[in-house]
């Protein structure tokens, strides 16, 4: 790695102004460990300097921050949702859902909320991802491109891990399944972090960010619907079949009660964080999708 | 200490060295580094140099001149010269006080 590659981590406005000069200095300077450390520290200083904050308006920055938080909350929600899905497997639970209206309603509320939230996140994130990709390709931002490549690369790795390490003949929770679950959670967290970092390094305009506010609100509301569904499902199932929560039917070989509780806690946290992020964004200026389409 | 100089934070030391270097005349980045090392023995790294140059320029104490290929010279402004004088006078006062007290106590 060349020392000059560290300059990629400086804000674009700083690079536009000083990069050539620093490259010239570096071409004559005897580079040592101190030089690497000093340049890396300088990048942090430059990012903290508001005069290099770039061309994004303060409101656009606030919108970007709230949308990143909603996206990360959604990813945490999905991970918890997979834990819930694992709990609902089994013919006995399907029978209970048919026999008890509240259990069935809770379950379908979870599914409906999950589908709506997924579609909303895709609708909001896709235009932003396209803008980020186009900007990164045009500006030769290999750091942003590498970050955007993390989710597909990890998806391939998770699928490959699942295909190679987990055998369908295995019954119960084997070590390989536990490994797959842990790797999946790691991949989800790493993908969310990589995409968020790529977004913070991109100059996104107000229009695309404001347009994403509606899907973010819909996704958060849908997360709330799923959360209510999980709670209703759990309480109703506990009334109809209390033994279910005292048996070893949860994920990762834990009791179902603890799995359900973990799912609820993660979903509550994710939903509350997403609501708080949207609450703090500037209101009254967000155009509806219809208004934006007619501009 | 003159107002605002301490606002430079960790760049106040390098800032003073750069202003002292530019008091001699306009210089570009690498020439400033070499000059500072020569008159003070301080080896300034590029990240610190440009962090300090940025802040001095923002305060109007130095100004950039038209670039010569990739090099851009900087020169001291009137406000920069005033700040430098105040800062050096303050340091001079500290030096003289310290020396007098050492001479008095004979430590």
Interface residues (C-beta under 8 A of the other chain):
Chain A: X14 X18 X20 X21 X22 X23 X24 X25 X26 X28 X29 X34 X35 X38 X39 X40 X41 X42 X43 X45 X46 X49 X51
Chain B: X28 X29 X30 X33 X45 X46 X47 X48 X49 X50 X51 X54 X58 X67 X69 X70 X71 X72
